[in-house]
């Protein structure tokens, strides 16, 4: 386990009416370590959350969001390191859900970065 440098949290809740569901609330919270325990400084360059939408006769609810981050002092102060996070959650009226998490990393020493996914 490494050092947390960026984090994107998608929170959501919904109403369950038995046969259908409805969006109650949702939020996206990007976070960048500034400074990190390594002495580096990460920044949020962008974040977004799509409006939740119902489909399949209001039996499913979809929520998507993401964030982008950057750093100029990872190793070389003249080189940039960038990270993007994408989260998608599909909630069903039977109290189950599916999620997709994806990410991209590029720039200086990108290969040293890893992704941890936490669901609760």
C-alpha positions in Angstrom: 0.0 0.0 0.0 1.4 3.3 -1.1 0.7 7.0 -0.3 -2.7 8.5 -1.2 -2.1 11.3 -3.7 -5.5 11.8 -5.2 -9.0 10.6 -4.4 -12.4 10.8 -6.1 -15.4 10.0 -4.0 -18.9 9.5 -5.5 -21.6 9.5 -2.8 -25.2 8.8 -3.6 -28.5 7.7 -2.1 -31.9 6.8 -3.6 -35.5 6.1 -2.7 -36.7 2.5 -3.1 -40.4 2.3 -3.9 -40.5 -1.5 -4.5 -41.2 -1.6 -8.2 -39.3 1.6 -9.0 -36.5 3.8 -7.6 -35.7 7.5 -7.6 -32.6 9.6 -7.0 -32.4 11.2 -3.6 -29.0 12.8 -3.5 -25.5 12.6 -5.0 -22.2 14.4 -4.8 -18.7 14.1 -6.2 -15.7 15.0 -4.0 -12.3 15.2 -5.6 -9.3 15.5 -3.3 -5.6 16.1 -4.0 -2.7 15.8 -1.5 -1.2 19.2 -1.1 1.3 18.6 0.3 1.5 14.8 0.3 3.5 12.9 2.9 6.2 12.7 0.2 6.4 16.5 0.0 4.8 16.6 -3.5 1.9 18.9 -4.4 -1.1 17.6 -6.3 -4.0 19.7 -7.7 -7.5 19.1 -9.0 -7.7 20.3 -12.6 -11.3 19.3 -13.3 -14.2 17.4 -11.8 -17.7 16.6 -13.1 -20.8 14.7 -12.3 -23.6 13.9 -14.7 -27.2 14.3 -13.7 -28.4 11.0 -12.4 -30.9 9.4 -14.8 -33.5 6.7 -14.5 -34.1 4.0 -17.2 -35.7 0.6 -17.7 -39.1 1.9 -16.6 -37.6 3.6 -13.5 -36.2 0.4 -12.2 -32.6 1.4 -12.7 -30.7 4.5 -11.8 -27.3 5.5 -13.2 -24.8 8.0 -11.8 -21.4 8.9 -13.3 -18.6 11.2 -12.3 -14.9 11.8 -12.5 -12.0 14.1 -11.8 -8.6 15.0 -13.2 -5.4 15.8 -11.3 -1.9 17.0 -12.0 1.5 17.5 -10.3 4.7 19.3 -11.3 7.0 18.2 -8.5 6.7 14.4 -8.5 10.4 14.1 -9.4 11.4 16.8 -11.9 9.8 20.2 -11.3 9.7 20.8 -15.1 7.6 17.7 -15.9 3.9 17.1 -15.4 2.3 13.9 -14.1 -1.5 13.6 -14.7 -4.2 11.2 -13.4 -7.9 10.9 -14.4 -10.6 9.0 -12.5 -14.0 7.8 -13.8 -16.7 6.2 -11.8 -20.1 4.8 -13.0 -22.7 3.2 -10.8 -25.9 1.5 -11.9 -28.4 0.9 -9.1 -31.4 -1.5 -9.5 -34.7 -1.6 -7.6 -33.8 -5.0 -6.1 -31.1 -3.4 -3.9 -28.2 -4.5 -6.1 -25.8 -2.4 -8.0 -22.9 -2.6 -10.5 -20.0 -0.2 -10.7 -17.2 0.6 -13.1 -14.0 2.4 -12.1 -11.5 3.4 -14.7 -8.4 5.6 -14.7 -5.6 7.0 -16.7 -2.2 8.1 -15.8 0.5 9.8 -17.9 3.6 11.9 -17.6 6.6 11.6 -15.4 7.0 8.3 -13.6 3.4 7.4 -14.3 4.2 3.7 -13.9 4.8 4.1 -10.2 1.2 5.2 -9.6 -1.5 2.6 -8.6 -5.2 2.7 -8.1 -7.1 1.5 -5.0 -10.9 1.1 -5.2 -13.0 1.3 -2.0 -16.7 0.5 -1.9 -18.9 1.1 1.2 
